[in-house]
Amino acid sequence: MKPKRIVSLCPSNTEILFALGVGESVVGVDSYSDYPPEVKNLPRVGPDLRVSIEKIKSLEPDLVVASLTVPGMERNIEGLKEANLSFIILNPTSIEETLSDILTLGKITGTVDKAERLVEEVKYTMNSIKSKTEKAQNIPKLYWEWWPKPLIAACRHSWVTDMSEIVGGFNVFSYIEKTSSIVEDSDILKQDPDILLICWCGEKMQENMREDKIIGRPGWEKINGIKENKVHCVPEPLFGRPGPRIIDGLKTLSQIVHPEIFGRL
């Protein structure tokens, strides 16, 4: 039976549900869900790491779409179990897993056709960009920064590693078999990235991102990407959310990594 009352516990899940056309069934979301615009009018159940199980229960959902994409979300799962709420967990670490989750939600919500069309649209964008980057003369080294203090970088098991490769780049910390990891200044200096992609998590952090803050870090003037002025503060909604807007993220990233092929932003 298709769920009629759904609560989403993270922005990427919310965006998938609305892209599948079941927004009218979404009765509550986490504090950070902000897209599409109509989400702003929905009841809030708290921030992703500290959702209120009582608020969720009060919305009487027949399905909670939970997530483990941020360390610490495990507490939410325990709370949902204790409250005897019906839930599904999404925890994609790659584009392939993201597309699989879209199909899974399509089956659960009775929107298989829309899910398949959405997946095909993402694949079409991926293949179109890859076909053009095959002509690239170089493969720039990319540094992805999720957090400034301590420095947290995206690693092998992250969808942005896939995105980097699709647009003809290379995540410098893809040798670390984690989704993300604390790194040191010395690690970044050693990797000497050609392009620095700053994508701090959270709305307040995004507001404080500035390229001059990165360029001015002591010792970082030796990094090639700093010398070449290739520091980019990029929007978290396009890169920190494994969902439908991966398409927009890929288009933006392709212009950053290979402007000679895709044009400049």
C-alpha positions in Angstrom: 0.0 0.0 0.0 1.3 3.4 -0.9 2.2 5.7 2.0 -0.2 8.6 2.4 1.7 10.5 5.2 5.4 10.7 4.8 8.0 12.5 7.0 11.5 13.1 5.5 14.5 13.5 7.7 17.0 15.1 5.4 17.0 17.5 2.4 18.1 15.0 -0.2 15.2 12.6 0.7 12.8 15.5 0.6 14.0 16.6 -2.9 13.6 13.0 -4.2 10.1 12.7 -2.9 9.0 16.0 -4.5 10.7 15.1 -7.8 8.7 11.9 -7.8 5.5 13.9 -7.5 4.5 12.8 -4.0 5.0 16.1 -2.3 1.3 16.2 -1.3 2.0 13.1 0.9 4.9 14.8 2.7 3.5 16.0 6.0 6.8 16.9 7.8 10.5 17.5 7.1 13.7 18.2 8.9 14.9 21.8 9.7 17.2 22.0 6.7 14.9 20.9 3.9 14.3 24.0 1.8 13.7 22.8 -1.8 11.4 23.0 -3.7 9.9 26.3 -2.3 6.6 24.7 -1.1 8.6 22.7 1.4 9.0 25.8 3.5 5.4 25.6 4.6 5.7 22.1 6.0 5.9 21.3 9.7 9.5 20.9 11.0 10.7 17.9 13.1 14.1 19.4 14.0 17.7 19.3 12.6 19.0 16.2 11.0 21.1 15.1 14.0 18.5 15.9 16.7 15.1 15.3 15.2 12.2 15.1 17.7 10.7 11.7 17.7 7.6 13.1 19.5 7.0 15.7 16.7 7.4 12.9 14.1 4.9 10.8 16.0 2.4 13.7 16.3 2.3 13.9 12.4 1.1 10.3 12.3 3.3 9.2 9.4 2.9 5.8 7.8 6.4 6.1 6.5 9.5 8.0 7.7 12.3 8.4 5.1 15.4 8.4 7.3 19.1 8.9 6.4 22.6 8.0 7.5 24.5 10.4 5.2 25.7 12.4 8.2 27.6 10.8 11.1 25.4 10.8 14.2 22.1 10.1 12.4 22.2 6.7 13.9 20.4 8.1 17.0 17.4 8.9 14.9 17.1 5.3 13.8 17.1 4.1 17.4 14.4 6.6 18.2 12.3 5.5 15.3 12.6 1.9 16.4 11.7 2.6 20.0 8.6 4.6 18.8 7.6 1.7 16.6 7.4 3.9 13.5 7.6 2.5 10.0 10.8 3.8 8.3 13.2 3.3 5.4 16.9 4.3 5.6 18.7 5.9 2.6 22.5 6.0 2.9 24.0 6.6 -0.6 27.8 7.0 -0.9 27.9 7.2 -4.7 25.8 8.3 -7.7 24.9 4.7 -8.5 23.5 4.2 -5.0 21.7 7.6 -5.2 19.9 6.4 -8.4 19.1 3.1 -6.8 17.5 5.0 -3.9 15.4 7.0 -6.3 14.1 3.8 -7.8 13.5 2.3 -4.4 11.4 5.3 -3.3 9.6 5.1 -6.7 8.5 1.5 -5.9 7.4 2.4 -2.4 5.4 5.4 -3.5 3.9 3.9 -6.6 5.8 6.3 -8.9 8.1 3.8 -10.7 7.6 5.5 -14.1 8.7 8.9 -12.8 11.6 7.4 -10.9 12.9 5.6 -14.0 12.5 8.8 -16.1 14.4 10.8 -13.4 17.2 8.2 -13.3 17.5 8.2 -17.1 17.7 12.0 -17.1 20.6 11.9 -14.6 22.4 9.2 -16.6 21.9 11.2 -19.9 23.5 14.2 -18.3 26.4 12.1 -16.9 27.1 10.4 -20.3 26.8 13.7 -22.2 29.4 15.3 -20.0 31.7 12.2 -19.9 31.7 12.1 -23.7 33.0 15.6 -23.9 35.6 15.3 -21.1 37.2 12.4 -23.0 38.7 15.1 -25.2 40.3 16.9 -22.2 44.1 17.3 -22.3 44.5 17.2 -18.6 42.9 15.8 -15.4 42.9 18.5 -12.7 43.3 17.4 -9.1 40.4 18.5 -6.9 40.2 19.1 -3.2 36.7 19.0 -1.7 36.3 20.7 1.7 33.1 20.0 3.8 34.2 21.7 7.0 37.0 24.2 7.9 37.8 23.5 11.6 38.9 20.8 11.7 39.5 20.4 8.0 37.1 17.7 6.7 37.6 16.5 3.1 35.5 14.3 0.9 37.1 10.9 0.3 36.6 7.8 -1.9 33.1 6.8 -0.8 31.4 10.1 -1.7 29.2 11.0 -4.6 31.4 14.0 -5.3 34.3 11.7 -6.1 32.0 10.2 -8.8 31.1 13.7 -9.9 34.8 14.7 -10.1 35.6 11.8 -12.4 32.6 12.4 -14.6 33.6 16.0 -15.3 37.2 14.9 -16.0 38.8 15.6 -12.6 40.2 13.6 -9.7 39.5 13.8 -6.0 42.9 14.1 -4.3 41.7 12.2 -1.2 40.0 9.4 -3.1 42.7 7.1 -1.8 41.1 7.3 1.7 38.5 4.6 2.0 35.9 6.7 3.8 33.1 9.0 2.9 35.0 11.9 4.5 37.9 12.4 6.8 39.7 15.0 8.9 42.9 16.1 7.1 45.8 18.3 7.9 47.2 21.3 6.1 50.3 19.2 5.4 48.1 16.6 3.6 46.6 19.2 1.3 50.0 20.7 0.6 51.4 17.3 -0.3 48.4 16.6 -2.7 48.8 20.1 -4.2 45.3 20.3 -5.8 44.8 22.3 -9.0 41.3 23.3 -7.9 39.8 23.8 -4.5 36.1 23.3 -4.0 34.8 24.7 -0.8 31.4 23.4 0.2 30.8 23.9 3.9 27.7 22.1 5.3 24.8 24.1 6.8 23.1 27.3 5.8 25.0 29.5 8.2 28.3 28.0 7.1 27.5 28.6 3.5 26.8 32.3 4.2 30.3 32.6 5.7 32.2 30.9 2.8 34.6 33.3 1.1 37.4 32.6 -1.3 39.7 35.0 0.4 39.4 33.0 3.7 40.9 30.0 1.9 43.5 31.9 -0.1 44.7 33.6 3.1 45.4 30.4 5.0 49.0 30.3 6.2 51.2 28.1 4.0 48.5 27.5 1.4 50.1 30.0 -1.0 52.3 27.1 -2.1 49.3 25.1 -3.4 48.9 25.2 -7.2 45.2 25.9 -7.1 45.9 29.0 -4.9 48.6 30.2 -7.2 46.3 29.9 -10.2 43.4 31.5 -8.3 41.2 28.4 -8.7 39.3 28.5 -5.4 35.6 28.0 -5.8 32.9 28.3 -3.1 30.1 26.1 -4.4 26.5 25.7 -3.1 25.9 22.8 -0.8 22.4 22.1 -2.3 24.1 21.1 -5.5 26.9 19.0 -4.1 26.0 18.0 -0.5 22.7 16.4 -1.3 22.6 13.0 -3.1 19.4 13.6 -5.0 17.9 14.9 -8.3 19.9 18.1 -8.3 23.1 16.1 -9.0 22.3 17.1 -12.6 22.7 20.8 -11.8 25.9 20.1 -9.7 27.5 18.2 -12.6 26.7 21.0 -15.1 28.2 23.6 -12.7 31.3 21.4 -11.9 32.0 20.7 -15.5 32.4 24.5 -16.1 34.7 24.8 -13.2 37.0 21.9 -14.0 37.0 22.2 -17.8 35.9 25.7 -18.8 37.8 25.2 -22.1 35.2 22.6 -23.0 32.0 23.7 -21.2 32.5 27.5 -21.0 33.0 29.5 -17.8 30.4 30.1 -15.1 
